[in-house]
Amino acid sequence: MDQPALLPLPEHPYEFAYWKNARVSLDYHVAFEKHFYSVPHTLIHQEVRIRATERIVEIFHHGQQVAVHPRSAVPGHFSTCPEHMPSNHRFVLTVDTDWLQHQAGKIGPQTAQFVTTLLRSHPYPQQAFRSCLGVLNLARKHPPALLEEACQRTRSAHLLSYRDLKAELDALAAAPAPTSPLPAHENVRGDTYYH
């Protein structure tokens, strides 16, 4: 009785998808579950919509699909399509590797070396831009000498991430300041007085 009204089964089984709005960062990536997926660099600062299934991540801008990536469960890593990059690997607002290294050099040599090491630790330097901008931002909250010491300590321990640097910097900032010895004075008796 119902058979004439039945439609054929769908070609593909239903696949559940997560939807999320995101803004494209300066490094032309968007974050989904702590993994970063590239979009065309012309969309920097634009609002996009992410559709993620179990296998793929699709990114839409004004309803048009602009990027498709295999879904990754590795947090903190990047999925980057080379065709999404600008031809000269530079960004608007004059932010590039030279600018980042120059700004880090203004803080001190250890910070400059830390930023350079961060940039070299990624297959594409642009993937380190978020971390480098975070390092420069730490200089606004902490004295340069403290940031220099934290950069030196984390580099010598081969810890090369913004998170490691911030943890070291917070530990240094929370440490009690060394007490200076009492100045010599005729009223200070000294430890031999009590023996």
Rosetta blueprint (number, residue, H / E / L):
1 M L
2 D L
3 Q H
4 P H
5 A H
6 L L
7 L L
8 P L
9 L L
10 P L
11 E L
12 H L
13 P L
14 Y L
15 E L
16 F L
17 A L
18 Y E
19 W E
20 K E
21 N E
22 A E
23 R E
24 V L
25 S L
26 L L
27 D L
28 Y L
29 H E
30 V E
31 A E
32 F E
33 E L
34 K L
35 H E
36 F E
37 Y E
38 S E
39 V L
40 P L
41 H H
42 T H
43 L H
44 I L
45 H L
46 Q L
47 E E
48 V E
49 R E
50 I E
51 R E
52 A E
53 T L
54 E L
55 R L
56 I E
57 V E
58 E E
59 I E
60 F E
61 H E
62 H L
63 G L
64 Q E
65 Q E
66 V E
67 A E
68 V E
69 H E
70 P E
71 R L
72 S L
73 A L
74 V L
75 P L
76 G L
77 H L
78 F E
79 S E
80 T L
81 C L
82 P H
83 E H
84 H H
85 M L
86 P L
87 S L
88 N L
89 H L
90 R L
91 F L
92 V H
93 L H
94 T H
95 V L
96 D L
97 T H
98 D H
99 W H
100 L H
101 Q H
102 H H
103 Q H
104 A H
105 G H
106 K H
107 I H
108 G L
109 P H
110 Q H
111 T H
112 A H
113 Q H
114 F H
115 V H
116 T H
117 T H
118 L H
119 L H
120 R H
121 S L
122 H L
123 P L
124 Y L
125 P H
126 Q H
127 Q H
128 A H
129 F H
130 R H
131 S H
132 C H
133 L H
134 G H
135 V H
136 L H
137 N H
138 L H
139 A H
140 R H
141 K H
142 H L
143 P L
144 P H
145 A H
146 L H
147 L H
148 E H
149 E H
150 A H
151 C H
152 Q H
153 R H
154 T H
155 R H
156 S H
157 A L
158 H L
159 L L
160 L L
161 S L
162 Y H
163 R H
164 D H
165 L H
166 K H
167 A H
168 E H
169 L H
170 D H
171 A H
172 L H
173 A H
174 A H
175 A L
176 P L
177 A L
178 P L
179 T L
180 S L
181 P L
182 L L
183 P L
184 A L
185 H L
186 E L
187 N L
188 V L
189 R L
190 G L
191 D H
192 T H
193 Y H
194 Y H
195 H L
